[in-house]
Amino acid sequence: MPPVGTATAPTAATTSGTATAATGTDPSTDPGTAPGPSADPGRLAARVLGLLLPHRRAADPEFDARPEHFPLQLAQLADFIAAGEPIVFTLPGFPCKSPNPAKVLGHLPDEGERLSLTFLDRLCAEIGRLHPPGARILICSDGHVFGDLIDVPDDHIDAYSDELAAMIDREGLGHLATFDLRTVLGDLPYDEKRARVHARYAPTVEELREQVLTEEETLRLYRGITRFLTEDAVGFAGTRSALQRECRRRAYGVIQRSRAWGELIAEHHPRAVRLSIHPQPAGVAKFGIRLLAAADAWTTPWHSSVLHREDGAWELLRSEEAARLGRLVLRDDRPSHYEGR
């Protein structure tokens, strides 16, 4: 769960999931052209990936990424296409709202989540125009996996997850479904669930420390999570330096649990194409995807509030900042977002 920054929502084309390929009007590369019944799985996989690329959350934004730079994802997509099956994506994320009231409107999903889920559903619909069996995204909510480390109570995480599922149903987002620790381990106490997942799947702290020293991506993740934990610490009684030490320690725990959750998801859904809310370089096992367009690559709707600006753009901001720029809008008698004035 990374720290938040300022973001603007996608353009109308991005929000609808529609993307125009940069490869010309050749029917073999144009995403808007429906495939024939004998379409080659590899070529069709490249066209599907072409729909994802405009929404890529990149750790290497200067790199001109093209479908051929993602051989693992191409192979996974082609496997579903060749089998004539719906393409399945897994997306760990949508854990819970930040515990910092200066950032968010409360502990339940709001307009930020609704916009993000609607985008994901429309992206699946676009893929379905190329691959008639369609696509679906499994939202793998990870809040319970590390809730104790980020100081969010389990009942708040339950409420967030339940409302997320209700929002998907209410909005008719038929390409989306949810998956969390309750799906896997039922009604066991959450501390026991976390302990079981950690013991079976998590890397050791020593392994992570070595990776932080030798791998740029792991170092970037460690720093991002440490920053998030420091920003979201509310009511810490010690010194600033003591808080930073504590957050650095807990950051390793969050990464351990996140890695464990990823391994569990892969075990339950071994063929799925793995999406990530974190920036990812080209060619790795995870494909980073933006839920909303953002200047800060770490921005998420669960660490922010949404401002609907007068020009029609949607922007993710700290709640205290959005409140200075707009008026609060309620939906179903709950805070939803801010309307610019």
C-alpha positions as CSV (number, residue, x, y, z in Angstrom):
1,M,0.0,0.0,0.0
2,P,2.0,3.0,-1.3
3,P,1.9,6.6,-0.4
4,V,-0.4,9.0,-2.1
5,G,0.3,12.0,-4.4
6,T,-1.7,14.2,-6.7
7,A,-3.5,12.6,-9.6
8,T,-5.8,13.5,-12.4
9,A,-8.4,11.1,-13.6
10,P,-8.2,9.6,-17.1
11,T,-9.5,11.3,-20.2
12,A,-12.8,10.0,-21.5
13,A,-11.0,7.6,-23.8
14,T,-8.9,6.2,-20.9
15,T,-11.9,6.0,-18.5
16,S,-13.9,4.0,-21.0
17,G,-11.0,1.6,-21.4
18,T,-10.7,2.5,-25.1
19,A,-7.2,2.8,-26.5
20,T,-6.0,3.5,-30.0
21,A,-2.9,1.5,-31.0
22,A,0.1,3.3,-32.2
23,T,0.9,0.8,-34.9
24,G,-1.3,2.1,-37.7
25,T,-4.4,0.7,-39.4
26,D,-3.2,-2.8,-40.2
27,P,-6.1,-5.1,-39.0
28,S,-3.5,-7.4,-37.3
29,T,-2.5,-4.6,-35.0
30,D,-5.5,-2.3,-34.7
31,P,-7.3,-3.1,-31.4
32,G,-10.6,-1.7,-32.9
33,T,-10.8,-4.4,-35.5
34,A,-12.5,-7.6,-34.5
35,P,-10.5,-10.8,-35.1
36,G,-11.6,-13.5,-37.5
37,P,-12.4,-17.0,-36.4
38,S,-8.9,-18.2,-37.2
39,A,-7.0,-15.4,-35.5
40,D,-3.5,-16.5,-34.4
41,P,-3.4,-16.6,-30.6
42,G,0.0,-14.9,-30.4
43,R,-1.1,-12.0,-32.7
44,L,-4.3,-11.6,-30.8
45,A,-2.5,-11.7,-27.5
46,A,-0.3,-8.8,-28.8
47,R,-3.5,-6.8,-29.6
48,V,-4.9,-7.4,-26.2
49,L,-1.7,-6.3,-24.6
50,G,-1.9,-3.2,-26.8
51,L,-5.1,-2.3,-25.0
52,L,-3.3,-2.5,-21.6
53,L,-0.2,-0.5,-22.6
54,P,-1.8,3.0,-22.5
55,H,-2.7,2.3,-18.9
56,R,0.7,0.9,-17.8
57,R,2.1,2.0,-14.5
58,A,5.7,1.9,-15.4
59,A,8.9,1.9,-13.3
60,D,10.7,2.8,-16.6
61,P,8.4,5.5,-18.0
62,E,11.1,6.7,-20.4
63,F,11.1,3.3,-22.1
64,D,9.0,2.9,-25.3
65,A,7.3,-0.3,-24.3
66,R,5.6,-2.4,-26.9
67,P,3.9,-5.8,-26.7
68,E,7.0,-7.8,-27.6
69,H,8.7,-6.5,-24.5
70,F,6.3,-8.5,-22.3
71,P,6.9,-12.2,-23.4
72,L,5.5,-13.7,-20.2
73,Q,2.2,-11.8,-20.4
74,L,1.9,-12.6,-24.2
75,A,2.3,-16.3,-23.4
76,Q,-0.3,-16.2,-20.7
77,L,-2.8,-14.3,-22.8
78,A,-2.2,-16.6,-25.8
79,D,-2.9,-19.6,-23.5
80,F,-6.4,-18.3,-22.7
81,I,-7.0,-17.3,-26.3
82,A,-5.9,-20.7,-27.7
83,A,-8.2,-22.5,-25.3
84,G,-11.1,-20.2,-26.2
85,E,-11.5,-19.2,-22.5
86,P,-12.1,-15.9,-20.8
87,I,-8.8,-14.2,-19.9
88,V,-8.4,-14.0,-16.1
89,F,-6.4,-11.2,-14.5
90,T,-5.6,-11.0,-10.8
91,L,-5.0,-7.6,-9.2
92,P,-3.9,-7.5,-5.5
93,G,-5.1,-4.2,-4.1
94,F,-8.1,-2.3,-2.8
95,P,-7.1,-3.2,0.8
96,C,-8.8,-0.6,3.0
97,K,-8.8,3.2,3.4
98,S,-5.8,4.9,4.9
99,P,-6.0,5.4,8.7
100,N,-5.0,9.1,8.2
101,P,-8.2,11.3,8.3
102,A,-6.3,14.1,6.6
103,K,-6.1,11.9,3.4
104,V,-9.5,10.2,3.1
105,L,-13.2,10.7,3.7
106,G,-13.7,7.7,5.9
107,H,-13.0,4.0,6.0
108,L,-15.5,2.9,3.3
109,P,-15.0,3.0,-0.6
110,D,-16.0,6.2,-2.2
111,E,-15.9,7.9,-5.7
112,G,-12.3,7.0,-6.1
113,E,-13.0,3.3,-5.9
114,R,-16.1,3.6,-8.0
115,L,-14.1,5.3,-10.8
116,S,-11.3,2.8,-10.6
117,L,-13.6,-0.2,-10.7
118,T,-15.6,1.2,-13.6
119,F,-12.4,1.7,-15.5
120,L,-11.3,-1.9,-14.9
121,D,-14.7,-3.2,-16.0
122,R,-14.7,-1.2,-19.2
123,L,-11.2,-2.4,-20.0
124,C,-12.4,-6.0,-19.7
125,A,-15.3,-5.0,-22.1
126,E,-12.8,-3.7,-24.6
127,I,-10.8,-6.9,-24.4
128,G,-14.1,-8.8,-25.0
129,R,-14.4,-7.0,-28.4
130,L,-11.2,-8.6,-29.5
131,H,-11.6,-11.9,-27.7
132,P,-15.3,-12.9,-27.6
133,P,-15.0,-15.2,-24.6
134,G,-14.1,-12.0,-22.7
135,A,-12.0,-11.1,-19.7
136,R,-12.5,-10.7,-16.0
137,I,-10.4,-9.2,-13.2
138,L,-10.2,-10.8,-9.8
139,I,-9.8,-8.0,-7.2
140,C,-7.6,-9.7,-4.5
141,S,-8.2,-7.4,-1.5
142,D,-5.1,-7.6,0.7
143,G,-6.1,-5.4,3.7
144,H,-6.4,-8.3,6.1
145,V,-3.0,-9.6,5.1
146,F,-1.2,-6.7,6.7
147,G,-3.9,-4.8,8.6
148,D,-2.2,-5.2,11.9
149,L,1.0,-3.6,10.5
150,I,-0.7,-0.5,9.1
151,D,-3.0,0.1,12.2
152,V,-6.3,-0.5,10.5
153,P,-8.7,-2.7,12.5
154,D,-10.1,-5.8,10.9
155,D,-13.7,-4.7,11.3
156,H,-12.9,-1.6,9.1
157,I,-11.3,-3.9,6.5
158,D,-14.3,-6.2,6.5
159,A,-16.6,-3.2,6.0
160,Y,-14.4,-1.8,3.2
161,S,-14.3,-5.2,1.4
162,D,-18.1,-5.8,1.9
163,E,-18.9,-2.3,0.4
164,L,-16.5,-2.9,-2.4
165,A,-18.3,-6.1,-3.4
166,A,-21.7,-4.3,-3.0
167,M,-20.4,-1.5,-5.2
168,I,-19.4,-3.9,-7.9
169,D,-22.9,-5.4,-7.8
170,R,-24.7,-2.1,-7.6
171,E,-22.8,-0.6,-10.6
172,G,-23.3,-3.8,-12.6
173,L,-19.6,-4.4,-13.1
174,G,-20.0,-7.9,-14.4
175,H,-16.4,-8.4,-15.4
176,L,-15.1,-8.0,-11.8
177,A,-15.1,-10.3,-8.7
178,T,-13.4,-10.2,-5.3
179,F,-11.1,-12.5,-3.4
180,D,-9.7,-12.1,0.1
181,L,-8.5,-14.0,3.2
182,R,-12.2,-14.9,4.0
183,T,-12.4,-16.7,0.6
184,V,-9.3,-18.8,1.4
185,L,-9.5,-19.4,5.2
186,G,-13.1,-18.8,6.1
187,D,-14.0,-17.7,9.6
188,L,-10.7,-18.4,11.4
189,P,-9.5,-15.5,13.5
190,Y,-7.6,-13.0,11.4
191,D,-4.4,-13.2,13.5
192,E,-4.4,-17.0,12.8
193,K,-5.1,-16.4,9.1
194,R,-2.2,-13.9,8.9
195,A,0.1,-16.3,10.7
196,R,-0.7,-19.2,8.4
197,V,-0.2,-17.2,5.3
198,H,3.1,-15.7,6.6
199,A,4.5,-19.1,7.7
200,R,3.7,-20.8,4.4
201,Y,4.5,-18.2,1.8
202,A,6.5,-15.2,3.2
203,P,10.2,-14.7,2.5
204,T,12.5,-14.1,5.4
205,V,13.5,-10.7,6.6
206,E,17.1,-11.6,5.8
207,E,16.2,-12.3,2.2
208,L,14.4,-9.0,1.9
209,R,17.3,-7.1,3.4
210,E,19.6,-8.6,0.8
211,Q,17.2,-7.7,-2.0
212,V,16.9,-4.1,-0.7
213,L,20.6,-3.8,-0.9
214,T,21.0,-5.4,-4.4
215,E,17.7,-4.8,-6.3
216,E,16.5,-1.3,-7.3
217,E,12.9,-2.3,-7.5
218,T,12.8,-3.8,-4.0
219,L,14.6,-0.7,-2.6
220,R,12.0,1.6,-4.3
221,L,9.2,-0.5,-2.8
222,Y,10.8,-0.5,0.6
223,R,11.2,3.3,0.6
224,G,7.7,3.9,-0.7
225,I,6.1,1.7,1.9
226,T,8.2,3.3,4.7
227,R,7.1,6.7,3.5
228,F,3.4,5.6,3.5
229,L,3.7,4.2,7.0
230,T,5.3,7.4,8.3
231,E,2.6,9.6,6.6
232,D,-0.2,7.5,8.0
233,A,1.0,7.2,11.5
234,V,-1.6,8.9,13.7
235,G,-1.1,9.5,17.4
236,F,2.5,8.2,17.6
237,A,3.8,9.2,21.0
238,G,7.6,9.0,20.3
239,T,10.1,11.1,18.5
240,R,10.3,11.5,14.7
241,S,13.4,9.4,14.6
242,A,11.7,6.7,16.6
243,L,8.7,6.7,14.3
244,Q,11.0,6.4,11.2
245,R,12.8,3.4,12.8
246,E,9.5,1.7,13.6
247,C,8.1,2.3,10.1
248,R,11.3,0.9,8.5
249,R,10.8,-2.2,10.6
250,R,7.2,-2.6,9.7
251,A,7.9,-1.9,6.0
252,Y,9.7,-5.2,5.9
253,G,6.7,-6.9,7.4
254,V,4.4,-5.4,4.9
255,I,6.6,-6.5,2.0
256,Q,6.8,-10.0,3.5
257,R,3.0,-10.3,3.8
258,S,2.5,-8.8,0.3
259,R,4.9,-11.3,-1.2
260,A,3.1,-14.1,0.7
261,W,-0.3,-12.9,-0.6
262,G,1.1,-12.9,-4.1
263,E,2.3,-16.5,-3.8
264,L,-1.1,-17.6,-2.4
265,I,-2.9,-15.9,-5.3
266,A,-0.6,-17.6,-7.8
267,E,-1.2,-21.0,-6.2
268,H,-5.0,-20.5,-6.4
269,H,-5.0,-18.9,-9.9
270,P,-1.8,-20.3,-11.6
271,R,-2.7,-19.3,-15.2
272,A,-3.9,-15.8,-14.4
273,V,-2.2,-12.7,-15.8
274,R,-0.8,-10.8,-12.8
275,L,-1.6,-7.1,-12.6
276,S,0.0,-4.7,-10.0
277,I,-0.9,-1.3,-8.6
278,H,2.8,-0.7,-8.1
279,P,5.1,0.6,-11.0
280,Q,6.7,-2.3,-12.8
281,P,9.5,-2.4,-15.4
282,A,8.9,-4.1,-18.7
283,G,9.5,-7.8,-18.9
284,V,8.8,-8.8,-15.3
285,A,6.1,-11.1,-14.0
286,K,3.8,-8.3,-13.0
287,F,2.2,-5.8,-15.3
288,G,1.7,-2.4,-13.5
289,I,-1.6,-0.8,-14.2
290,R,-2.9,2.7,-13.4
291,L,-6.4,2.8,-11.9
292,L,-6.5,6.5,-12.5
293,A,-4.0,8.7,-14.4
294,A,-1.5,10.1,-11.9
295,A,1.4,12.4,-11.7
296,D,2.7,10.4,-8.7
297,A,3.1,6.7,-9.7
298,W,2.2,5.7,-6.1
299,T,-1.2,7.4,-6.0
300,T,-4.2,5.2,-5.2
301,P,-7.9,6.0,-4.4
302,W,-7.6,4.4,-0.9
303,H,-5.0,7.0,0.1
304,S,-6.9,10.0,-1.1
305,S,-10.1,11.8,-1.9
306,V,-11.5,12.7,-5.3
307,L,-12.0,16.3,-6.5
308,H,-14.3,16.8,-9.5
309,R,-12.9,20.0,-11.1
310,E,-14.9,22.6,-12.9
311,D,-13.3,21.5,-16.2
312,G,-14.7,18.0,-15.7
313,A,-11.4,16.4,-14.7
314,W,-11.2,14.1,-11.7
315,E,-8.2,14.6,-9.4
316,L,-7.0,12.5,-6.4
317,L,-5.9,14.8,-3.5
318,R,-5.4,14.6,0.2
319,S,-8.9,15.2,1.7
320,E,-7.8,18.2,3.6
321,E,-6.5,19.8,0.3
322,A,-9.6,18.8,-1.7
323,A,-11.8,20.4,1.0
324,R,-10.1,23.7,0.4
325,L,-10.9,23.6,-3.3
326,G,-14.4,22.1,-3.4
327,R,-17.6,21.3,-1.5
328,L,-18.3,17.9,-0.1
329,V,-20.7,15.7,-2.0
330,L,-22.7,12.9,-0.3
331,R,-23.8,9.7,-2.0
332,D,-26.2,7.4,-0.2
333,D,-25.8,9.7,2.9
334,R,-22.0,9.1,3.0
335,P,-19.1,11.3,1.9
336,S,-18.3,10.5,-1.7
337,H,-16.0,13.2,-3.2
338,Y,-15.6,17.0,-3.6
339,E,-17.1,19.1,-6.3
340,G,-14.9,22.0,-7.4
341,R,-16.1,25.6,-7.0
